[in-house]
Structures are given as structure tokens and as C-alpha cells.
Amino acid sequence: MIKLHAPVSLLRGLMLALLVAFSGLAQAQTAHETVERVTEELFADLNANRDQYRQEPQAFYAAMDRLIGQYVDVEGVTRSVMTVRYSRRATPEQMQRFQANFKQSLMQFYGNALLEYDNRGVRVLPGQVEDGAERAEVRMEVSGTDGVIHPVSYTMVLIGGEWRLRNVIIEGINLGKLFRDQFAEAMQRNRNNLDAVIDGWVDSVARARKAGAAQ
């Protein structure tokens, strides 16, 4: 038992050992384990509050941001969406604004897709051993109450010892490519006005999704 008058250096050493131990546990988590844990929390929250979220989708977007927002590689995704051609032109302030707007649009796009599913469960499929890998694909299946299985695939990248989401493919729709093409079209439509594209990004994605759903 540690007495209250134990040397400060000993207490600090014990605290440091605990921090290192917890840090080691976090870093040892694989991409599949990360996705499994996060999606379990996300779908548990969705299934418990589905009726409310369908009436108030903004509440679901906020819940998604709280549950999975920290696991999104926002900087990497936005640079990929912008492509080198436009990201090199962007100022740090413009990149920051676009990252915030892009994250909002991603939560809305993915959130609306999930709200459409009357799911009865989600299963993360077994993957290959990831030892030493810095990139991994994690596939999962969302089972609907009608028996239809909806495939979802996450592209994960290892950054600073933690796995981050780089891309999502929902039923064959590659969101990274979809957003990249949309960004290029928006730049052309706005005559290469980067600020106009950034400021209108969330509304642009929402309109594109509604148009796609109506087809």
C-alpha cells in the first residue's frame, strides 16, 4: 500500500507507468477492433433513438460527431477531395473552413443513409492480419429487417498510433470519389472561386444527395 507520505518521485513514476500502460492498450487496438467498437456504440445509439433522430436528424448528426468524429482523418480526406491541384492554392484558413464544412457534410450524408436503414444488426467481417500495416480495409454488413444486407466498407489509416477513417463505401458508392468529383464540378461551376465552393459545400452535398435519391 502506498502511504500518503510516499516520495513524490515514486507517485509520479507510478502515474507515468499507468499512462504508458493505457497508451499501449490504445495503440495495440487494430483497425477492425476500432471499427467494431465505434460502430457498436453508433448503432446502439441509433437503434435506441431512431424515432427521435428521424424527426430531428440534426440530433443524430451531433451524436455521430460525438461518437465517430474523432476517428475521421479530416485533414487527409479533405486534401484528397480537393486534390493537389486545389489544395496547394488553399490558404491555411481556407483549409480549416473546408475541413469543418466537409466534416459536417460527411456526417449528414452518412447519417441520412443510416437513418434510411431499418437495421436489425451490424457485423464487422473478419479481416487480414494488420501487423505493421498503416492502411486497412474494414468491411461490415448492415442487416435490414427486410432481410436485405447492406455492405459498408471503411478505409482506415494509422496516424500517430491510432486508426482513422479515410474513406467510406456504402453499397458500392465510394464517398471519397463522389465528393472529389463533386468538388471539381463545383470549382468549374463557380469559375475556380475556392471560397464560394467552400462556403456552399454543405448545401451542395445536400442537394446532390436529394437529387440522387429522387432518381
MOMO-V204296 format. One record per pair of residues at least 6 apart in sequence whose ideal C-beta (glycine too) atoms are under 7 Angstrom apart, sorted by the first residue. I is the first residue (numbers start at 1). J is the second residue. Records with the same first field share a line. If there is no record, write none. Layout:
I = J + J
This chain:
26 = 162
27 = 161
30 = 130
31 = 130 + 136 + 138 + 156 + 163
32 = 124 + 127 + 138
34 = 71 + 163
35 = 124 + 138 + 154 + 156
36 = 124
38 = 67 + 68 + 71
39 = 122 + 124 + 140
41 = 67
42 = 64 + 67 + 68
43 = 119 + 122
45 = 63 + 67
46 = 53 + 114
52 = 59
53 = 59 + 60 + 115
54 = 115
57 = 111 + 112 + 115
60 = 111 + 115
61 = 107 + 108 + 111
64 = 107 + 111
65 = 107
69 = 103
71 = 164 + 165
72 = 103 + 164 + 165
73 = 157 + 159 + 164 + 165 + 166
74 = 99 + 102 + 103
75 = 99
76 = 157 + 166
77 = 102 + 166 + 176
78 = 95 + 98 + 99 + 102
79 = 87
80 = 176 + 180
81 = 102 + 179 + 180 + 183
82 = 90 + 183
83 = 180
86 = 187 + 194
89 = 194
90 = 194
94 = 194 + 195 + 198
97 = 198
98 = 198 + 201
101 = 198 + 201 + 202
102 = 201
104 = 202
105 = 201 + 202 + 205
108 = 206
109 = 175 + 205 + 209
110 = 168
112 = 209
113 = 170
117 = 142 + 144 + 150
118 = 144 + 145
119 = 142 + 143 + 144
120 = 143 + 144 + 145
121 = 143
122 = 140 + 142
123 = 140 + 141
124 = 138 + 140
125 = 139 + 140 + 141
127 = 136 + 138
130 = 136
134 = 157 + 158
135 = 157
136 = 156
137 = 153 + 155
138 = 154 + 156
139 = 151 + 153
140 = 152
141 = 149 + 151
142 = 150 + 152
143 = 149
144 = 150
150 = 171
151 = 171
152 = 168 + 170
153 = 169
154 = 165 + 168
155 = 166 + 167
156 = 163 + 164 + 165 + 166
157 = 164 + 166
167 = 175 + 176
168 = 175
169 = 175
182 = 204 + 205 + 208
183 = 197
186 = 197 + 204
187 = 197
190 = 196 + 197
